Amino acid sequence: MGDHVLLKWASEDKWDVYPVRNIKSQTVVCQQVDDPKYVTTLTNQAVQVLWQDDEYAPAYILGIDIKEMAKNLRKKTSQLADAVPSAASKAPAAVPAAQLQPFEQNLYEEHPATASRSIAEVEAYRKAKGVLVKGNDVPKPILAFDESNFLDFVRKGIEALRHCTSPTCIEAHSWPIALSCRNYLGIAETGSHRALTYVLPAVIHVSRQPPRQQQDGPIAVLVAPTRQLAKTIHNVASNLGDRAGLRSVCAANGDSMGGQFAELKKGCHIFVAMPRRLIQFLEEGKVNLHRCTYLVFDDVDRMLTMGCESHILKIAELCRPDHQTIMWATSWQRNLTALVEDLLNDYVEIRFSPPPLSVENGVEMTVDVCQDEDKEERLAELLGNVLKEKTDGAVVFCDTAWKVDEISFQLRQCGLPAIGLHGKKLQNERDWVVSMFLRGAENVLVTTDKAAHDLNFENVRLVVNYDCPDSCEGYRHRSRHVKRPGAPGAVHTFIVPNQGLQAKMLVDVFENAKQPLNPKLRNMAKNVRSKR
């Protein structure tokens, strides 16, 4: 495959060049073409482009290797050659120093109860929660909402999003740091409800700044690598921002840029965007970051994997030079070091270890050793017994898209409200599926790991591993979806007799979590060891 491809979004008229490394080899869904380099004709039919971040987006695509285009295609098609954008001509200007207006930075006022907490108490709390903190003058965590000094609209917004009486560990540490206008890097597993850790301070930050003028750009910019994560962040921002009279706009790949621009023109305080789409808006002059004083990159390690480092640097460069920057990553990668050094001055680094899976933490783990042909019947019986209330939800994990469709169909045949989600569905279908499950219109979501990667649900009482995961990490990533405030949840795993290696993995997981172990599972694991 060549170095670059030429494509344009279905909703736009302009062609643009994208690195091939950001696109999977099987790009064109509605045409049987293995390599986009060989798509050589323009048609009026939109195709589905699958990016490395597993996001489909409708586009017209013409595969072109840049070197080949310079050598051959310029002679054949001058229009295509002229369509390749000049980076120099499109580069927007940074914020002029003369235009910088002062803004309110430190918005955090430490509560007396927080201030009176000793260093030893803080360290004991962090050790118990598996939190590591590096940095100078790091604010102490707030352990109760009464310590936050949040205004009523903020408290009510939190209650609407999460029916909890105290901040989570990740919120307790992150909110004081963010509200103190400190740069920080947070590292926590996917699904840790990270969005609220920076969206809530964003709303408070924006609400305390001078009013926006008509020509002003957003004050807070929140960047996410995938469409689903961007939508999740936007939903949280809209819920909290609406209560303060703030507008949030989302610019994700796959949606009409025209519609997004129309929303921007109505006024935008908080701009949630994917990196490529944000760069497009900046280059075309549809948005400026001259008033941006609060910048967030969530899942930044994933952005680096997607080849978006230059986008990240450009976005940061076009904000005010005195802006606050927050980064979240799921793990520390070698290439993250240079980016952090470039963008974060005098920053705090905070790492959150995932909580153990245990009965004490409200998660009951069970295993069913059975034949493969018996799993469907046992799954239907399990769901029927567990999902007693309309508010109860279940997430069922399968390995393949075709199995998701098969299992969701069979469950519906049994009278269970099941719906399927996987990467082979079109984007509008996936959005509809997620919406139906979030609203409780369907109680059972059957999905693959990738399709559920960036999703966060409330009131999930049961997670079912219909296909047993291959690793402890995979088991944990699935289990994180168990969230039912004030009530216990469960993770149930089906395993068949020939899955000895998975049995050994599950034994380790159960023993570490101090959960009761199925004797059949232990015997399967022992047989694997004896054969070795």
C-alpha positions in Angstrom: 0.0 0.0 0.0 1.2 3.5 -0.7 2.1 6.2 1.8 -1.1 8.3 1.4 -4.6 8.1 0.1 -6.8 10.9 -1.3 -10.4 11.1 0.0 -13.1 13.5 0.8 -15.9 13.1 3.4 -19.3 12.4 1.9 -20.7 15.7 3.3 -17.9 17.8 1.8 -16.7 19.0 -1.6 -13.0 19.2 -1.0 -10.4 16.3 -1.5 -7.7 15.9 1.1 -4.7 13.6 1.7 -4.5 11.2 4.7 -1.7 8.8 5.8 -2.3 5.2 4.9 -1.1 4.1 8.3 -4.3 5.6 9.8 -6.5 3.4 7.6 -7.0 -0.3 7.8 -6.2 -2.4 4.8 -9.9 -3.4 4.2 -11.1 0.1 3.8 -13.9 0.0 1.3 -16.9 -1.8 2.7 -19.4 -1.4 -0.1 -16.9 -2.3 -2.8 -14.8 -5.4 -2.9 -11.4 -3.8 -2.9 -8.5 -5.0 -0.7 -6.1 -2.1 -1.3 -7.4 1.5 -1.6 -4.4 2.3 -3.8 -6.2 0.5 -6.6 -9.5 2.4 -6.4 -8.9 4.6 -9.4 -12.3 6.0 -10.4 -14.4 8.6 -8.8 -18.1 7.8 -8.4 -21.1 9.4 -6.8 -21.4 6.5 -4.4 -20.1 7.0 -0.9 -18.0 4.3 0.7 -17.3 3.5 4.3 -13.7 4.2 5.4 -12.5 2.2 8.4 -9.8 4.1 10.3 -7.3 2.4 12.7 -9.4 3.7 15.6 -12.2 1.4 14.4 -14.4 4.3 13.4 -16.3 4.0 10.1 -17.0 7.3 8.3 -18.7 7.8 4.9 -16.4 9.1 2.3 -15.4 9.1 -1.4 -11.9 7.6 -1.7 -9.3 7.5 -4.5 -6.2 5.7 -3.5 -3.1 7.6 -4.4 0.5 7.1 -3.4 1.9 10.6 -3.1 5.1 9.7 -4.9 3.1 8.1 -7.7 0.8 11.0 -7.9 3.7 13.4 -8.3 5.2 11.2 -11.0 2.2 10.2 -13.0 -1.2 11.4 -12.0 -0.2 15.1 -12.2 0.2 14.6 -15.9 -3.1 12.8 -16.2 -5.4 14.8 -13.9 -4.5 18.3 -13.0 -7.6 18.7 -10.9 -6.5 15.9 -8.6 -3.0 17.3 -8.4 -4.4 20.7 -7.5 -6.6 19.1 -4.9 -3.6 18.2 -2.7 -3.5 20.9 0.0 -0.5 22.9 0.7 0.4 22.7 4.4 1.9 26.1 4.4 -1.0 27.9 2.8 -3.5 26.2 5.2 -1.6 26.8 8.4 -3.7 29.0 10.7 -2.0 31.7 12.9 -1.3 31.3 16.6 -2.8 33.7 19.1 -1.3 37.2 18.8 0.3 38.2 22.1 -1.3 41.7 21.9 -4.8 40.2 21.9 -4.3 38.2 25.1 -6.8 39.2 27.8 -6.4 38.1 31.4 -8.5 35.2 32.5 -9.3 33.7 35.9 -7.1 30.7 36.6 -7.0 29.3 40.1 -10.6 28.4 40.8 -10.0 26.1 43.7 -10.7 27.0 47.3 -9.6 24.3 49.7 -12.3 23.3 52.3 -11.3 23.4 56.0 -12.0 19.6 56.2 -9.7 18.9 53.3 -7.0 21.3 54.7 -7.1 19.6 58.1 -6.4 16.2 56.7 -2.8 15.3 57.5 -0.2 14.2 55.0 -0.1 10.8 56.6 -3.9 10.4 56.1 -3.7 11.4 52.5 -0.8 9.0 51.8 -2.8 6.2 53.6 -5.8 6.9 51.4 -3.8 6.9 48.2 -2.0 3.7 49.2 -5.3 2.0 49.9 -6.7 3.1 46.5 -3.6 2.3 44.5 -2.9 5.9 43.6 0.6 7.2 42.8 1.2 10.9 42.6 4.2 12.9 41.3 4.6 16.6 41.3 5.1 19.7 43.4 2.4 21.2 45.7 -0.3 18.7 44.7 -3.7 19.5 46.2 -5.1 17.0 48.7 -8.0 14.9 47.4 -11.6 15.8 48.3 -13.4 12.9 49.9 -16.9 14.3 50.1 -19.0 16.6 47.9 -19.3 18.9 50.9 -15.6 19.6 50.6 -15.9 20.7 47.0 -17.6 24.0 47.4 -19.4 23.4 44.1 -22.4 25.5 43.2 -25.9 24.0 43.3 -26.1 23.6 39.5 -22.9 21.6 39.5 -24.0 19.3 42.4 -27.4 18.7 40.7 -25.6 17.9 37.4 -23.4 15.3 39.1 -26.4 13.7 40.8 -28.2 13.5 37.4 -25.1 11.8 35.8 -24.2 9.5 38.8 -26.4 8.6 41.7 -23.5 8.6 44.2 -23.1 10.4 47.5 -19.3 11.0 47.3 -16.6 11.5 44.6 -14.9 8.5 43.1 -11.2 8.1 43.8 -10.3 9.4 40.4 -12.6 12.4 40.8 -11.4 13.1 44.4 -7.8 13.5 43.1 -8.5 15.1 39.7 -10.9 17.9 40.5 -8.7 19.9 42.9 -5.8 19.6 40.5 -7.8 20.7 37.5 -9.5 23.6 39.3 -6.1 24.8 40.5 -5.2 25.4 36.9 -2.4 22.8 37.0 -1.3 20.9 34.0 -1.6 17.2 34.7 -1.2 13.7 33.2 -3.6 11.1 34.4 -3.2 7.4 33.7 -6.2 5.1 34.3 -7.8 2.2 32.6 -10.5 2.7 29.9 -14.0 3.0 31.4 -12.9 4.8 34.6 -15.5 7.5 34.1 -12.7 9.9 33.3 -14.9 12.3 31.4 -16.4 13.8 34.5 -12.9 14.4 35.9 -12.2 17.1 33.3 -15.6 18.1 32.0 -16.8 19.3 35.4 -13.7 21.6 35.9 -14.2 22.7 32.3 -17.7 23.9 33.0 -16.6 25.7 36.2 -13.6 27.2 34.3 -15.7 28.5 31.4 -18.5 29.9 33.7 -15.9 32.0 35.6 -14.4 33.7 32.5 -15.5 36.9 30.8 -18.5 36.5 28.4 -17.8 35.3 24.9 -18.1 37.7 22.0 -19.7 36.7 18.7 -16.3 36.2 17.0 -14.7 34.3 19.8 -13.9 30.6 19.6 -14.4 28.0 22.4 -12.9 28.5 25.8 -12.6 24.8 26.6 -11.5 22.3 23.9 -11.8 18.6 24.7 -10.1 16.2 22.1 -10.9 12.5 21.8 -9.5 9.9 19.4 -12.8 8.1 18.6 -16.3 9.1 17.6 -17.9 7.2 20.5 -15.7 8.7 23.1 -16.3 12.2 21.7 -20.0 11.6 21.8 -19.8 10.4 25.4 -17.8 13.5 26.5 -20.2 15.8 24.6 -23.2 14.2 26.5 -21.6 14.9 29.8 -20.6 18.4 28.8 -24.1 19.2 27.6 -25.7 17.8 30.7 -23.6 20.0 33.0 -23.1 22.9 30.7 -26.9 23.4 30.0 -27.4 24.1 33.7 -24.9 27.0 33.5 -26.1 28.3 30.2 -23.1 27.0 28.3 -23.2 25.5 24.8 -21.2 22.4 23.9 -20.6 21.4 20.3 -19.3 18.0 19.1 -17.3 17.6 15.9 -16.8 13.9 15.2 -15.8 12.2 12.0 -18.7 10.8 10.1 -21.1 13.7 10.8 -21.7 16.6 8.4 -19.1 19.3 8.8 -21.8 21.8 7.5 -24.1 20.9 10.4 -21.3 21.1 12.9 -20.2 24.5 11.6 -23.8 25.7 11.9 -23.8 24.7 15.5 -20.5 26.5 16.1 -21.9 29.7 14.6 -24.7 29.6 17.2 -22.0 30.0 19.9 -19.7 27.4 21.5 -18.2 27.5 25.0 -17.0 23.9 25.1 -15.8 22.2 21.8 -15.5 18.4 21.8 -13.7 17.2 18.7 -11.7 14.4 17.1 -8.2 15.5 16.2 -8.5 15.2 12.4 -11.9 17.0 12.3 -10.6 19.8 14.6 -7.6 20.3 12.3 -9.9 20.5 9.3 -12.0 23.2 11.0 -8.9 25.2 11.9 -7.3 25.0 8.5 -10.6 26.1 6.8 -11.0 29.0 9.3 -14.2 27.7 10.7 -13.0 27.9 14.3 -10.2 29.6 16.1 -8.6 28.8 19.5 -7.6 32.3 20.5 -9.7 32.1 23.6 -9.0 28.5 24.5 -7.5 28.4 28.0 -8.6 24.9 28.9 -7.3 22.0 26.7 -7.8 18.3 27.2 -6.5 15.3 25.3 -8.3 12.1 26.4 -6.9 8.7 25.4 -3.8 10.5 24.2 -1.8 7.3 23.9 -4.4 6.0 21.4 -4.0 9.2 19.4 -0.3 8.6 19.2 -0.9 5.1 18.0 -3.1 6.5 15.3 -0.4 8.9 14.1 -1.9 12.1 15.4 1.1 13.5 17.2 1.4 16.4 14.7 -2.3 17.2 15.1 -1.9 17.3 18.9 1.1 19.7 18.7 -0.7 21.9 16.2 -3.8 22.2 18.3 -1.8 23.1 21.4 0.2 25.6 19.5 -3.0 27.5 18.3 -4.4 27.9 21.8 -3.4 30.7 24.1 0.2 30.2 25.2 -0.9 30.3 28.9 -3.6 27.7 28.5 -4.0 24.8 30.9 -3.4 21.3 29.5 -4.8 18.0 30.8 -3.9 14.6 29.3 -5.4 11.2 30.0 -3.9 7.9 28.9 -4.7 4.3 29.6 -1.0 3.3 29.8 2.4 4.8 29.7 4.1 4.5 26.2 7.6 5.4 25.3 6.5 8.0 22.7 4.3 9.7 25.3 7.4 11.0 27.1 8.4 13.5 24.4 4.8 14.8 24.0 4.4 15.3 27.7 7.7 17.2 27.9 6.6 19.4 24.9 3.2 20.3 26.2 3.1 20.0 30.0 5.1 22.5 32.2 5.3 22.0 36.0 2.8 19.2 35.7 1.3 16.6 38.1 1.4 13.0 37.1 -1.2 10.7 38.8 -1.7 7.0 38.2 -4.7 5.0 39.2 -4.5 1.2 39.7 -7.7 -0.6 38.7 -9.7 -1.7 41.8 -9.6 -5.5 42.4 -12.5 -7.6 41.3 -14.0 -8.9 44.6 -17.2 -9.4 46.5 -16.1 -6.5 48.8 -16.2 -4.2 45.8 -19.6 -5.4 44.8 -18.7 -7.8 42.0 -19.5 -11.5 42.2 -17.7 -13.8 39.7 -19.0 -17.1 38.5 -17.9 -19.7 35.9 -20.0 -22.2 34.0 -18.1 -25.2 32.5 -20.3 -26.6 29.7 -20.4 -27.8 26.1 -20.5 -25.2 23.4 -23.9 -26.2 22.1 -25.4 -25.7 25.6 -24.3 -22.1 26.0 -27.2 -20.4 24.2 -29.9 -22.1 26.3 -27.9 -21.4 29.6 -27.4 -17.8 28.6 -31.1 -17.2 28.1 -31.9 -18.9 31.4 -29.3 -16.8 33.2 -30.6 -13.5 31.8 -34.2 -14.4 32.6 -33.3 -15.1 36.2 -31.1 -12.1 36.8 -32.9 -9.3 34.9 -35.9 -8.8 37.2 -36.2 -5.0 37.0 -36.6 -2.9 33.9 -33.6 -0.8 35.0 -31.4 -3.8 35.1 -29.0 -4.2 32.2 -26.7 -6.9 30.9 -23.7 -6.8 28.5 -22.8 -10.1 26.7 -19.4 -10.3 25.0 -18.8 -12.4 21.9 -15.6 -12.8 19.9 -17.0 -12.2 16.4 -19.6 -10.0 14.7 -21.5 -12.9 13.2 -21.8 -14.4 16.6 -23.1 -11.1 18.0 -25.9 -11.2 15.4 -26.7 -14.8 16.0 -26.9 -14.6 19.8 -28.9 -11.4 19.8 -31.3 -12.9 17.4 -31.7 -16.1 19.5 -32.2 -14.1 22.6 -35.0 -12.1 21.0 -36.6 -15.3 19.9 -36.7 -16.3 23.6 -38.5 -13.0 24.4 -35.5 -11.2 25.8 -34.9 -7.5 24.8 -31.5 -8.0 23.2 -29.7 -5.9 20.7 -26.4 -6.4 18.9 -23.4 -4.1 18.5 -20.2 -4.6 16.4 -17.8 -2.8 14.1 -19.4 -4.1 10.8 -22.6 -2.1 11.4 -22.8 1.3 9.9 -22.2 4.3 12.2 -25.8 5.4 12.3 -26.8 1.8 13.3 -24.2 1.7 16.1 -25.4 5.1 17.4 -28.9 3.8 17.4 -28.0 0.6 19.3 -26.1 2.5 21.9 -28.9 5.0 22.3 -31.5 2.2 22.8 -29.4 0.5 25.4 -28.6 3.7 27.3 -32.3 4.7 27.4 -33.3 1.2 28.7 -35.4 0.4 25.6 -33.3 -2.7 25.3 -31.9 -4.4 28.4 -29.4 -6.8 26.9 -26.4 -5.6 24.7 -24.6 -8.3 22.8 -21.2 -6.9 21.6 -17.6 -7.4 20.7 -14.7 -6.1 22.7 -13.8 -3.4 20.2 -17.3 -2.1 19.7 -17.6 -1.6 23.5 -14.2 -0.2 24.1 -15.1 3.4 24.7 -18.6 2.9 26.1 -19.7 3.6 29.6 -23.0 2.4 31.0 -24.9 2.8 34.2 -27.1 0.2 35.8 -25.4 -2.8 34.3 -26.1 -5.6 36.7 -24.5 -8.4 34.8 -21.6 -8.9 32.4 -21.5 -12.3 30.5 -18.4 -13.7 28.8 -20.2 -15.8 26.3 -16.8 -16.4 24.7 -14.2 -16.6 27.4 -11.5 -13.9 27.1 -7.9 -15.0 26.5 -6.2 -12.9 29.1 -6.6 -11.4 32.6 -6.5 -7.9 31.0 -9.3 -8.9 28.6 -11.4 -10.2 31.6 -10.8 -7.0 33.5 -11.7 -4.8 30.6 -15.0 -6.6 30.2 -15.8 -6.7 33.9 -15.4 -2.9 34.3 -18.8 -2.5 32.7 -20.5 -3.8 35.8 -21.9 -0.6 37.3 -25.0 -0.6 39.4 -24.9 2.1 42.1 -26.0 0.8 45.5 -26.4 -2.8 44.4 -24.1 -5.7 43.7 -23.2 -6.8 40.2 -21.9 -10.0 38.6 -19.6 -11.3 36.0 -20.5 -14.8 34.5 -18.2 -16.7 32.2 -18.9 -19.6 30.0 -16.0 -21.9 29.2 -15.9 -25.2 27.3 -13.7 -28.2 28.1 -11.1 -27.6 25.4 -10.2 -24.2 26.7 -7.6 -25.3 29.2 -5.3 -22.2 28.9 -8.3 -19.9 29.5 -9.2 -22.0 32.5 -5.7 -21.5 33.9 -6.0 -17.7 33.4 -9.4 -17.7 35.2 -8.0 -19.6 38.2 -5.4 -16.9 38.6 -8.1 -14.2 38.3 -10.4 -15.8 40.8 -7.6 -16.5 43.3 -6.3 -12.9 43.2 -9.9 -11.7 43.7 -10.5 -14.2 46.5 -13.6 -15.5 44.9 -14.9 -19.1 45.2 -13.6 -21.4 42.5 -15.6 -23.9 40.5 -14.0 -27.3 41.0 -14.4 -28.2 37.3 -12.5 -25.1 36.4 -9.6 -26.0 38.8 -9.4 -29.5 37.3 -9.2 -28.1 33.8 -6.3 -25.9 34.8 -4.6 -28.8 36.5 -4.8 -30.9 33.4 -3.1 -28.1 31.4 -0.2 -28.0 33.9 0.2 -31.8 34.0 0.4 -32.0 30.1 3.3 -29.6 30.2 
